[in-house]
Amino acid sequence: MKHNRIICIMSIIGLAVLIIMLFFTSPTEIGPLGVLLFFTTIYVTLFGFVALLFQVFKKIAFKKPNLSNKDYLYSAVFAFAPIMILMARTFGAINLWTVSLIFAFIALAEFLVYKRI
C-alpha cells in the first residue's frame, strides 16, 4: 500500500512539472537538461498511470487488491513504450517498421521480467 501512495504522489508531481514546462518554456530556451527533465517527467507520469491501470485490471479480473513487485516492473517496462515512440517521432523515423521494433523490444523486456523474477 505504501508503494501505491509514493507512485501516486510522484506521478502527480511529475504531471505538475510537465504542465509547468509546457506552458512556460519552449524547447529552444530550456536546453538539454530541460529536455531530459521533460522526458523523465513524462515517464514518471506514465508509470503512475500504467500502474493505476494495472491495479484496476487486477482488482476486476483477479480480485486481488494489491500489486506485487513483478507488476510494478511490468508497468515500468510498459510505460517506456510511449517515450520510445515520442523519441522516434522527434527524429522523424516513425513508420510501421519502427513501431513494430519498439513493441518487439517492449515484449522482449516484459518476457525478461517474466523469466527473471
C-alpha positions, 0 to 999 in steps of 0.5 A, spaced: 500 500 500 505 504 501 508 503 494 501 505 491 501 512 495 509 514 493 507 512 485 501 516 486 504 522 489 510 522 484 506 521 478 502 527 480 508 531 481 511 529 475 504 531 471 505 538 475 512 539 472 510 537 465 504 542 465 509 547 468 514 546 462 509 546 457 506 552 458 512 556 460 518 554 456 519 552 449 524 547 447 529 552 444 530 556 451 530 550 456 536 546 453 538 539 454 537 538 461 530 541 460 529 536 455 531 530 459 527 533 465 521 533 460 522 526 458 523 523 465 517 527 467 513 524 462 515 517 464 514 518 471 507 520 469 506 514 465 508 509 470 503 512 475 498 511 470 500 504 467 500 502 474 493 505 476 491 501 470 494 495 472 491 495 479 484 496 476 485 490 471 487 486 477 482 488 482 476 486 476 479 480 473 483 477 479 480 480 485 486 481 488 487 488 491 494 489 491 500 489 486 506 485 487 513 487 485 513 483 478 507 488 476 510 494 478 516 492 473 511 490 468 508 497 468 515 500 468 517 496 462 510 498 459 510 505 460 517 506 456 513 504 450 510 511 449 517 515 450 520 510 445 515 512 440 515 520 442 523 519 441 522 516 434 517 521 432 522 527 434 527 524 429 522 523 424 523 515 423 516 513 425 513 508 420 510 501 421 517 498 421 519 502 427 513 501 431 513 494 430 521 494 433 519 498 439 513 493 441 518 487 439 523 490 444 517 492 449 515 484 449 522 482 449 523 486 456 516 484 459 518 476 457 525 478 461 521 480 467 517 474 466 523 469 466 527 473 471 523 474 477 
